[in-house]
Amino acid sequence: MFKLRMLLAAICLLFVLSCSKEIISCFTPPEPTFIRLLDRNGVDLLDPSNPNGYKLSATSMYYMENGGKVLSPVKLDSLPNGNMYYLNTEISWNADGGREFFLTLSPTITDKIYLRYDAVSERKCSFFKLLEFKYNDVVYTKKKITGNLEAYEIVR
């Protein structure tokens, strides 16, 4: 009887060890999504001193989930010298597998953003891979603004 118990214990131990999952030892979060808005002449539409620009107080971002709006934080940032403004969003956290977001710029203007990231695990590390960014159904790629800062430049 003792030998049978030992044999069963050994089989159970081998089964548990064979089903162990990979341990993730590092994690890289998705990058924030920076968006610049320019007019056709290259004038910054997010510059607070631009009388024809958009005001942060009227700007919001949301996505739909379970039939309701879920607000996503958005703030206005600028380069240290203050000559370039961009929206700083965290929508990438909610874009695993793809999601549509809505950027309200004024009471009469709401633009559509589609963002798709995939969560990837390789070599015991987990990270997010950017697959697609569309603004009003047009595909955009990031543009280097300065140093390590990259943003999507949208001409409205």
C-alpha positions in Angstrom: 0.0 0.0 0.0 2.9 2.4 0.8 4.5 1.8 -2.6 1.2 2.5 -4.3 0.8 5.9 -2.4 4.4 6.8 -3.3 3.8 5.9 -7.0 0.6 8.1 -7.0 2.4 11.0 -5.3 5.2 10.8 -7.9 2.8 10.8 -10.8 0.9 13.8 -9.3 4.2 15.6 -8.8 5.2 15.0 -12.4 1.8 16.1 -13.6 2.0 19.4 -11.6 5.6 20.1 -12.8 4.7 19.5 -16.4 1.8 22.0 -16.3 3.8 24.9 -14.8 3.3 28.2 -16.6 6.0 30.5 -17.9 7.0 33.1 -15.3 6.9 36.6 -16.6 9.9 38.5 -15.1 9.5 41.8 -16.9 6.6 43.9 -18.1 6.6 46.9 -20.5 3.4 48.9 -20.5 2.0 50.3 -23.7 3.2 53.7 -24.8 1.0 56.8 -24.2 -0.7 58.0 -27.3 0.3 61.6 -28.2 -1.7 63.5 -30.7 -1.0 66.8 -32.4 -3.7 68.7 -34.2 -2.7 71.1 -37.0 -4.7 73.1 -39.6 -3.8 72.9 -43.3 -1.2 75.6 -42.9 0.6 73.8 -40.1 -0.8 76.1 -37.3 -1.1 74.3 -34.0 -4.8 73.9 -33.1 -4.0 72.9 -29.5 -2.1 76.1 -28.8 -4.1 77.9 -26.0 -3.2 81.3 -27.6 -4.7 80.2 -31.0 -8.2 81.9 -31.1 -9.2 79.4 -33.8 -7.9 76.4 -31.9 -9.6 73.8 -29.6 -9.8 74.4 -25.9 -8.9 71.7 -23.5 -12.0 72.6 -21.4 -14.2 71.4 -24.3 -12.1 68.3 -25.0 -12.8 64.8 -23.8 -12.2 61.3 -24.9 -14.2 58.2 -24.3 -14.9 54.6 -25.6 -18.1 52.6 -25.5 -18.4 49.5 -23.2 -21.5 47.6 -22.3 -23.7 50.2 -23.9 -22.2 53.2 -22.0 -19.5 55.8 -22.3 -16.2 55.2 -20.4 -14.2 58.4 -20.1 -10.5 58.2 -20.8 -8.1 60.8 -19.4 -6.7 63.3 -21.8 -4.5 66.3 -21.0 -2.7 69.0 -22.9 1.1 68.9 -22.8 3.7 71.0 -24.6 7.4 70.9 -25.3 9.5 72.5 -22.6 9.9 75.7 -24.8 6.1 75.8 -25.2 6.1 76.1 -28.9 4.3 72.8 -29.7 1.3 71.3 -28.0 -0.1 67.8 -28.0 -2.8 65.7 -26.4 -1.4 63.1 -23.9 -3.8 60.1 -23.6 -3.6 56.7 -22.0 -5.9 55.1 -24.5 -3.3 52.5 -25.3 -4.1 50.7 -22.0 -7.6 50.0 -23.4 -6.6 49.0 -26.9 -5.4 45.5 -26.6 -7.0 43.7 -29.5 -8.3 47.0 -30.9 -10.8 49.6 -29.8 -12.6 52.6 -31.1 -12.3 55.9 -29.2 -14.1 59.2 -29.6 -12.3 62.5 -29.2 -14.7 65.4 -28.6 -13.0 68.7 -29.5 -16.1 71.0 -29.2 -19.8 70.6 -28.7 -20.2 70.0 -32.5 -17.0 68.1 -33.3 -16.3 64.5 -32.3 -13.5 62.6 -34.1 -13.1 58.8 -34.2 -9.8 57.1 -33.3 -9.1 53.4 -33.8 -6.1 52.0 -32.0 -5.0 48.4 -31.9 -2.3 46.9 -29.7 -1.5 43.2 -29.1 -0.2 41.9 -25.8 2.9 39.8 -26.5 5.0 37.6 -24.3 8.5 36.6 -25.4 11.6 35.4 -23.5 9.8 35.8 -20.2 8.9 39.4 -20.9 5.5 40.9 -21.7 4.9 44.0 -23.8 2.5 45.6 -26.1 3.0 45.8 -29.9 1.3 48.7 -31.8 -0.5 47.3 -34.8 -2.7 50.1 -36.1 -3.7 53.8 -35.5 -6.5 55.5 -37.5 -7.9 58.9 -37.1 -11.3 59.4 -38.8 -10.6 56.2 -40.7 -7.2 57.4 -42.1 -4.1 55.4 -41.1 -1.3 57.5 -39.4 2.2 56.6 -38.2 4.0 58.3 -35.5 6.3 61.2 -36.3 9.4 62.1 -34.3 8.7 65.5 -32.7 11.9 66.0 -30.6 14.3 63.8 -28.8 12.4 60.6 -27.9 9.0 62.1 -28.3 6.8 60.7 -31.1 3.3 61.8 -31.8 0.6 61.4 -34.4 0.3 64.6 -36.4 -3.3 65.0 -37.6 -4.2 67.8 -40.1 -7.8 68.9 -39.7 
